[in-house]
Amino acid sequence: MQNNGKNFIIMCVLLGAAGLLSLDVYFKDFKQTDTVRINDFPRTVGAWTSQEIPLSKEELAILETDNAFVRRYKNPNGEQVYLYIVYSQTNHKVSHPPEICYIGSGVSVLEKRQDLIPVSYKNLTIATNRLLLEANNAYQISFYWFKVGDTFTANYWQQQALVAVNTLFGQRKGCALIRVSAYLINQDKEKAIKEVKEFTSLITPDLFKYLP
């Protein structure tokens, strides 16, 4: 009986040490190079064609990765949306809530709420955060959410928990922040929301393909 008790204590100590080691690995800054380059993401989606908007060195330094892009997609009707994606297979810190970046940048968050985007691909419904933004008297609707492996979530802490759990079990999966936005024309918020949701439905299959 004494040996069983000692074995149990030793096992608990080893499990605790393994857990601490895994957490230590999780919180370290990972410097490995991503093997997936998201710039391969399609520049044409259906009738939408895109134009690259370069990110500055300062912006890339804040993101701690160059595996990111901003593109303006436009369709033949003249509708425009902006797609922003940042991704890493090794650095979980790249995907943080964009409100952090708005602080001190002259962008005001006038409204934040939860919103759902139904998409035709696999009959999914994507939970997102919807922001109403204002800068220099221009208004923008912006939807964002996170992706860890094959899981979408609107909750930053749930995203971090998924990364931590995957790390503990030795399954390092890529994490991404996805943001789709559109400017309000003639203060028409509903039209901007509709454009973002329709475009999101179109790109959802590619989000799984190019952001593993």
C-alpha positions as CSV (number, residue, x, y, z in Angstrom):
1,M,0.0,0.0,0.0
2,Q,2.9,2.4,0.8
3,N,4.4,1.7,-2.6
4,N,1.1,2.5,-4.3
5,G,0.9,5.8,-2.4
6,K,4.4,6.7,-3.4
7,N,3.8,5.8,-7.0
8,F,0.7,8.0,-7.0
9,I,2.6,10.9,-5.6
10,I,5.4,10.5,-8.1
11,M,2.8,10.3,-11.0
12,C,1.1,13.5,-9.8
13,V,4.5,15.3,-9.6
14,L,5.4,14.2,-13.1
15,L,2.1,15.2,-14.5
16,G,2.4,18.6,-12.8
17,A,5.9,19.1,-14.2
18,A,4.7,18.1,-17.7
19,G,1.8,20.6,-17.5
20,L,4.1,23.4,-16.4
21,L,6.6,22.6,-19.2
22,S,3.7,22.7,-21.7
23,L,2.5,26.1,-20.4
24,D,6.1,27.4,-20.5
25,V,6.3,26.4,-24.2
26,Y,2.9,28.0,-24.8
27,F,3.9,31.4,-23.4
28,K,7.3,31.6,-25.1
29,D,7.8,33.7,-28.2
30,F,8.1,31.3,-31.1
31,K,10.5,32.2,-33.8
32,Q,10.0,29.3,-36.2
33,T,9.1,30.2,-39.7
34,D,5.5,29.5,-40.8
35,T,5.3,26.9,-43.6
36,V,1.9,28.3,-44.7
37,R,2.0,31.7,-46.5
38,I,-1.4,33.3,-46.6
39,N,-0.6,35.6,-49.4
40,D,-1.6,32.7,-51.6
41,F,-5.2,33.4,-50.6
42,P,-7.2,34.0,-53.8
43,R,-7.0,37.5,-55.2
44,T,-10.2,36.9,-57.2
45,V,-13.3,35.6,-55.4
46,G,-16.2,35.0,-57.7
47,A,-16.9,38.4,-59.4
48,W,-14.8,40.2,-56.7
49,T,-11.2,41.3,-57.7
50,S,-8.7,42.7,-55.3
51,Q,-6.0,45.3,-54.8
52,E,-3.3,44.8,-52.2
53,I,-2.9,47.5,-49.5
54,P,0.7,47.3,-48.2
55,L,1.3,47.0,-44.4
56,S,4.0,49.2,-43.0
57,K,7.1,47.9,-41.2
58,E,5.7,49.4,-38.0
59,E,2.4,47.5,-38.4
60,L,4.2,44.3,-39.1
61,A,6.4,44.8,-36.1
62,I,3.3,45.2,-33.9
63,L,1.8,42.0,-35.4
64,E,5.1,40.1,-34.8
65,T,4.7,38.4,-38.2
66,D,4.8,39.3,-41.9
67,N,2.2,36.6,-42.6
68,A,-0.6,39.1,-43.0
69,F,-2.3,41.1,-45.7
70,V,-5.0,43.8,-46.3
71,R,-6.9,43.8,-49.6
72,R,-9.7,45.8,-51.1
73,Y,-12.1,43.6,-53.0
74,K,-14.4,45.2,-55.5
75,N,-17.3,43.7,-57.6
76,P,-18.8,44.9,-60.9
77,N,-21.5,46.8,-59.0
78,G,-18.9,49.0,-57.4
79,E,-19.3,47.5,-54.0
80,Q,-16.1,47.3,-52.0
81,V,-15.0,45.4,-48.9
82,Y,-11.7,45.2,-47.1
83,L,-10.3,41.8,-46.1
84,Y,-7.6,41.7,-43.4
85,I,-6.0,38.5,-42.2
86,V,-3.1,37.8,-39.9
87,Y,-2.0,34.2,-39.3
88,S,0.7,32.2,-37.6
89,Q,1.3,28.5,-37.0
90,T,3.8,29.3,-34.2
91,N,2.9,32.6,-32.5
92,H,-0.4,32.7,-30.8
93,K,0.0,36.5,-30.0
94,V,-0.6,37.6,-33.6
95,S,-4.4,37.3,-33.3
96,H,-5.5,39.9,-30.8
97,P,-8.7,42.0,-30.8
98,P,-8.3,44.9,-33.4
99,E,-9.8,47.4,-30.9
100,I,-6.3,47.4,-29.3
101,C,-4.8,48.8,-32.6
102,Y,-7.5,51.5,-32.8
103,I,-6.3,53.1,-29.5
104,G,-4.4,56.2,-30.3
105,S,-4.8,55.8,-34.1
106,G,-7.7,58.3,-34.4
107,V,-10.3,55.6,-35.0
108,S,-13.4,55.6,-32.6
109,V,-15.3,52.5,-31.8
110,L,-18.9,53.8,-31.7
111,E,-20.6,50.4,-31.3
112,K,-19.7,46.8,-30.6
113,R,-22.0,43.9,-30.6
114,Q,-22.2,40.2,-31.4
115,D,-23.5,39.2,-34.8
116,L,-23.9,36.0,-36.8
117,I,-23.0,35.4,-40.4
118,P,-24.7,32.4,-42.0
119,V,-22.7,30.9,-44.9
120,S,-23.6,28.4,-47.5
121,Y,-20.4,26.3,-47.0
122,K,-21.3,23.3,-44.8
123,N,-24.3,25.3,-43.6
124,L,-22.1,27.1,-41.1
125,T,-23.0,30.1,-38.9
126,I,-20.0,32.2,-38.0
127,A,-20.2,34.0,-34.6
128,T,-18.5,37.4,-35.0
129,N,-17.8,40.8,-33.3
130,R,-19.4,43.7,-35.2
131,L,-18.0,47.2,-34.8
132,L,-19.2,50.5,-36.0
133,L,-16.1,52.7,-36.5
134,E,-15.6,56.4,-37.3
135,A,-12.5,58.2,-38.4
136,N,-12.4,61.7,-40.1
137,N,-16.2,61.7,-40.5
138,A,-16.1,58.4,-42.4
139,Y,-18.0,55.4,-41.0
140,Q,-17.2,51.8,-41.4
141,I,-18.8,48.5,-40.4
142,S,-16.2,45.9,-39.4
143,F,-16.7,42.2,-38.6
144,Y,-14.0,40.1,-37.0
145,W,-13.5,36.7,-35.6
146,F,-10.7,34.2,-34.8
147,K,-9.8,30.8,-36.3
148,V,-7.9,28.0,-34.5
149,G,-7.4,24.9,-36.7
150,D,-10.9,24.3,-38.0
151,T,-12.7,26.2,-35.3
152,F,-14.2,29.7,-35.6
153,T,-14.8,31.8,-32.5
154,A,-15.7,35.4,-31.8
155,N,-14.2,35.2,-28.3
156,Y,-10.6,36.1,-27.9
157,W,-10.2,34.1,-24.6
158,Q,-11.8,31.1,-26.1
159,Q,-9.3,31.3,-29.0
160,Q,-6.4,31.5,-26.5
161,A,-7.8,28.5,-24.6
162,L,-8.0,26.5,-27.7
163,V,-4.4,27.3,-28.6
164,A,-3.4,26.3,-25.0
165,V,-5.3,23.0,-25.1
166,N,-3.9,22.1,-28.5
167,T,-0.4,22.9,-27.2
168,L,-0.8,20.8,-24.1
169,F,-1.7,17.8,-26.3
170,G,1.1,18.5,-28.7
171,Q,-1.2,19.7,-31.5
172,R,0.1,23.0,-32.6
173,K,-2.5,24.5,-34.9
174,G,-2.4,27.8,-36.8
175,C,-4.4,30.7,-35.4
176,A,-5.8,33.6,-37.3
177,L,-7.6,36.9,-37.0
178,I,-10.0,37.5,-39.8
179,R,-11.6,40.9,-40.4
180,V,-14.0,42.0,-43.2
181,S,-15.2,45.6,-43.4
182,A,-17.1,48.0,-45.6
183,Y,-17.6,51.8,-45.6
184,L,-21.0,53.2,-45.1
185,I,-22.3,55.0,-48.3
186,N,-24.9,57.6,-47.6
187,Q,-25.0,56.4,-44.0
188,D,-26.5,53.1,-45.1
189,K,-25.4,50.7,-42.4
190,E,-27.6,47.8,-43.4
191,K,-26.2,47.8,-47.0
192,A,-22.6,47.7,-45.6
193,I,-23.6,44.8,-43.3
194,K,-25.2,42.9,-46.2
195,E,-22.1,43.3,-48.4
196,V,-19.8,42.0,-45.7
197,K,-21.9,39.0,-44.9
198,E,-22.3,38.1,-48.6
199,F,-18.6,38.4,-49.2
200,T,-17.8,36.3,-46.1
201,S,-20.0,33.5,-47.3
202,L,-18.0,33.5,-50.6
203,I,-14.6,33.3,-48.9
204,T,-15.4,30.8,-46.2
205,P,-14.2,27.7,-48.2
206,D,-10.9,29.4,-48.8
207,L,-10.5,30.3,-45.1
208,F,-10.4,26.5,-44.4
209,K,-8.1,25.8,-47.4
210,Y,-5.5,28.6,-47.0
211,L,-5.6,29.0,-43.2
212,P,-5.1,25.5,-41.8
